[in-house]
Amino acid sequence: NELGFPVILKPISGAGSADTYRVNDIEELRAVLPRLHHVPEVSVEEFIDGEEFTYDTITIEGEVAFENVAWYRPRPLIARGNEWISPQVIALRNLDVPHLAEGIAMGRKVIEVLGFQTGFTHMEWYRKADGEVVFGEIGARPPGAHQVDQMKYVCDFDVFREWGRAVCWHAFESELNYSHNVATIYKRARGQGVIRQIDGLDAVRQAYGEHIVWDNLLPVGASRRNWRHTLVSDGFLMLRHEDLQHTLTMADEIAGGLHLYASP
């Protein structure tokens, strides 16, 4: 009654949009509540419509040593509700742009206000159509779905090593050169059972092979995963390029032109 509809129901302790629902009216609320009986505590939040980004850091004694911004295409709530979508996460090369400035500033302020000292942080935020910036998640942890690996290819440094160095010795030794945008395209097989066929992979390799840094697709013969339980789904391709628009073009062509098929 206080927020009005639509609202978002999500676990207090959750990840990857699991057990997260958009509810448009009281009838949908009644239908969703039984699905959340296994969740110990649920928050009810205003539904925020806008582009969704991350703000990730390695922080040492309250000072940001490394920061990363990734762009969700589309926003996870949409990807979680539509099996046909190939979700994309784009780690951005250029963080010094007006479009990101308020989100980055708010992320740095969160670290200061909450008194976070040393370790990895992962936040998610929205930029609404009117330019307002709103946080959706604040976590004292790294992101999942191999996004930490993705950061490595943005700056060509060992993120895991520097994370460990920060936690153990409160030091950070790598020189950061934001050289590439990096796209991860997660694929979901059509059908259920075992992966029987992969279409379009040879064409993708021929067109973009020099830009692909990681082929993590499930092979033919592997059992298909439950796409509702893991963002990684049936694997992914990760690629990078200096130019953002070219990165997005490659990612969209892989999302639309590469298909996995499964059957019993």
Secondary structure, DSSP 8 states (H G I E B T S, - for coil): --S-SSEEEEESS--TTTT-EEE-SHHHHHHHGGGGTT-S-EEEEE---EEEEEEEEEEETTEEEEEE-EEEES-HHHHHT-TT---EEEE-S---SHHHHHHHHHHHHHHHHHT--SEEEEEEEEEETTS-EEEEEEESS--STTHHHHHHHHHTS-HHHHHHHHHHHS----------EEEEEE---BSSSEEEEEESHHHHHHHHGGGEEEE----TTSB---TTT-TTTT-EEEEEESSHHHHHHHHHHHHHH-EEEEE-
